[in-house]
Amino acid sequence: MSKLVSNAGTVLQDLLRDGMTLAVGGFGLSGIPADLIEAVRDSGVRELTVVSNNMGVDGKGLGILIEAGQVRKVIASYVGENKLFAEQYLAGQLEVEFTPQGTLAERLRAGGAGIPAFYTKTGVGTLVAEGKPLAEFDGETYVQERAIRADVALVHAHTADTDGNLIYRYTARNFNPVVATAGAVTVAEAEVIVAPGDLDPNHIVTPGVYVQHLVQASGRVKDIEQRTVRPRPELASA
């Protein structure tokens, strides 16, 4: 049965509720499910806990949920590009759980694999480890980190088939694969959608068993957080 739905807002309307946990793929503005994020904003759902590498930038990506006042708590590894995020955090309006980037990825991966917790050396002796169980292995101290399991996961893929099998492109293959497995329900948007059997099984990154709903991504211009350029050699020497 095809998992393709015609409208992101319609499918999310039946899934979203106040106070739920969303895991969202992407890294900054690279590989983010922009259409799905906008559908979350338009739904009006509030008091969200959002798990993502970061919260985008002001006015773009997950930043639009911050602007709309829909987020209560953020679990992320980096938030330096969003001024409004910083303002709300410093004002006590937003709860933030900072997690080292590799630990965040592993917490999501563990959630998708049914592993409730794991131990890591990252963060031992810092604020990251405060209040968490410690254990010694082979003479080294490790901190216990709990897995993350989201109510709904939102991801962006470059290519998908209607069975929900996903392929990512370049740096968009960042947090999307682990986020896709960590949701009780996963909704994917894809730029190119093909029929079952059209994808090379060796190229599939996220098997369709993890994806419940699929929508066609709009043909929007992809934003760049910080555009860095240098003169072309042929122009510089002219």
C-alpha positions, 0 to 999 in steps of 0.5 A: 500500500502506498504511503504517499499522502497529498498534503503534509498539513492533513497527515500531521493534523491527525498526529500532532498534539500539545506537549508531544516530542518531535524529532526533526532531521537536518543540520542547520538548514541542510536537509531540513524537512521545511514543508513539514516544519511549516505544517507544524507551525500552521497546526498551532500545536504548542508546548513542544519538545523538539529534538534536533541538532539545532534550531535553525536560524531566525525566521527559517527552519525550526526557527519559525516554531520558536518565533510562533511560541510553540516550543517549550523544550529543546534537546540539541547540540548547537544553537548559536545561529538563532538570536531569538532562541538565545533570548528566550533561553536567557529569559527562562522562557525556553528549557534547553537540554544541551547534548554533545553532537555525537551523543545526540546522534547515538541517543536517537540511534539507540531509540530507534534500535530499542536500546534504552541507554548506553555509556559514553566518556563524552561529558564526564566531569562536566555539566553534561554528566550532572545527575546522571549515573556513572560507571567504570569500565576497564579503569575509565569512567563513563556517563549513562545517556538515555535513548531518545524516542519521539512521538513523531519524527520528521525527515527530508530525503532526496529520493523515495519510493511510495513504499517509504524507502529513502535515499539522502543526498550529500550533506542532507544525510546528516541527522535524517537517518537516525531521526527516521528510526527514532519516531513512533511515527515517521513522516518523510518529505522527498524531492523525488518520488518513484514507484516501488522497485525503481530504487537500487536496494543497495542505495537505500539508507532508510528502509520503508519499514520505518516510514509511515507517511510520505509527502512530495517536497515543494520545489523551494529554493534551499537556504544557506546559513552562511554563504562563503565565497572566494574569487575564481582563479581566472577572474582574480588573475584578470 
